[in-house]
Amino acid sequence: MEKRPLGLTGLDIAPIVFGGNVLGWTIDEKTGFDVLDAFVDHGFNAIDTADVYSTWAPGNKGGESETIIGRWLRARPGMRERVHIFTKVGWDLGVPGKKGLSRKWILQAAEDSLSRLGIERIDLYFSHRPDPETPCEETLAAFDRLRKEGKIRAIGASNFDAAQMEHALDVARRNDLLAYQVVQPEYNLYDRASYDGALRDLCLREGLGVVTYYSLASGFLSGKYRTESDLSQSQRGKGIGKYLNPRGMAILAALDRVARAHDATDAEVALAWLIARQGVTAPIASATRRAHVESFARAAALSLSDEEIRMLEMAGQPE
């Protein structure tokens, strides 16, 4: 599978990143191993997780996803050389002191993540969200130390807006510190406001890599959820109800039309649109069974016409 350079990180990745938030939540370890095997077998090579995954599931404390990935890597000799591991720090783990982007917590959280993952170096370490209580210089200095110690390769920022990214890049330049090289925004055919505009312009200007989350709008863009009664199909149902409106239905209608033309699914078309979008390196997408991974491969191979892309982008927009 053709790989793409991830900004200036030196990493080359396939056009879809595995979303590890499902590991230890909607799929157990055995199923997770099977899905991850299929993901690599189809030519994909980047896995995204976080220390906070998945604290929201009953009985979990965080780190479950990293732990499953670590066990999978140990059970598959040689696999570490075939995949790039992304993880994150900064979200509130629900324990005093275990949140934010302070030097102390970043250094400790990195050790914790490395231990759970069973690896010596994190390929891409994200600030999971901005921390207004910690100076940017302190955060970047901590990442810079980890890089010099060989514990991380590159850093990224998730949930940062354009002004926050601009400030962070300026701080890195002024202080000769490791700079953010990848952005992880919420972005899909429905939710475009947080990336399109100033942040996208910045990423294109600075040559930043971009990996999008909620790439299928929590599953809405799969087309499986069209009425309130459909929401009970998934544990994510509560978060999908907000899309059941005229704009959402117009987007699904456009996806339906393009999907029929390519004998594809709505999800495959939605991912193909992201893959083709200038300024996006790869969407992050979660899979809970092998069939989903097979669908990812079809999405990666799907070529949309300029007319189809325009139709998808205009769907649901005011005339």
Helices and strands as residue ranges (DSSP letters): E 4-5, E 12-13, E 17-19, G 20-22, H 29-41, E 46-48, H 64-75, G 79-82, E 84-89, H 103-117, E 122-127, H 136-148, E 152-158, H 162-175, E 180-184, H 198-206, E 209-212, G 217-222, G 228-233, H 237-240, G 241-243, H 246-262, H 266-276, E 282-285, H 290-301, H 306-314
